[in-house]
Amino acid sequence: MATYRETPYGVFNYLVNLGDGSEGEVQGGFSEVSGLNAEVTVAEYRNGNEAVNYVRKIPAINKAGDVTLKRGVIGADNIYSWLEQIRGGDVTAKRDVVIKLKNEDPTSGSAVVTWKLVRAMPIKWTGPTLTAKGGSDVAMEELVLSVETIIQS
């Protein structure tokens, strides 16, 4: 269950568990997580003999958006090998990915909010943009996950 407090939590202290045991390790050290969203579509319906001239809106399909994870290139192949499993047709390679937001205390191990990305699978990997103009940028890789549903606790 999410922990309530008066002031919002910072976005900088979180853990990502890819379902491969890499939570808290450098392999799972993502610098950015974006796209956490869920949507309920509506179906519009109106009886032909309705007394009013507007449609009823009925909850229909639930959808979760694609989630993007970014990290610096460190030579770990865990996300690329996961992508290769999916590209090879292995539907059993879908995993539950867990994202835990922690409070500002770096010594605290407990999560204040947890999002579970149910049956996630990689659908896109993007490698770093390489330029020879200078050495101030970090080589980043990006992984986009297709998610069936998101559960918050």
Sequence and secondary structure as in RCSB ss.txt:
>XXXX:A:sequence
MATYRETPYGVFNYLVNLGDGSEGEVQGGFSEVSGLNAEVTVAEYRNGNEAVNYVRKIPAINKAGDVTLKRGVIG
ADNIYSWLEQIRGGDVTAKRDVVIKLKNEDPTSGSAVVTWKLVRAMPIKWTGPTLTAKGGSDVAMEELVLSVETI
IQS
>XXXX:A:secstr
     SS   SS EEEE SSS TTSGGG  SEEE   EEEEEEEE  TT SSSS EEEEEEEEE  EEEEEE  S
  HHHHHHHHHHTT GGG EEEEEEEE S TT   EEEEEEEEEEEEEEEE     SS S S  EEEEEEE SEE
EE 
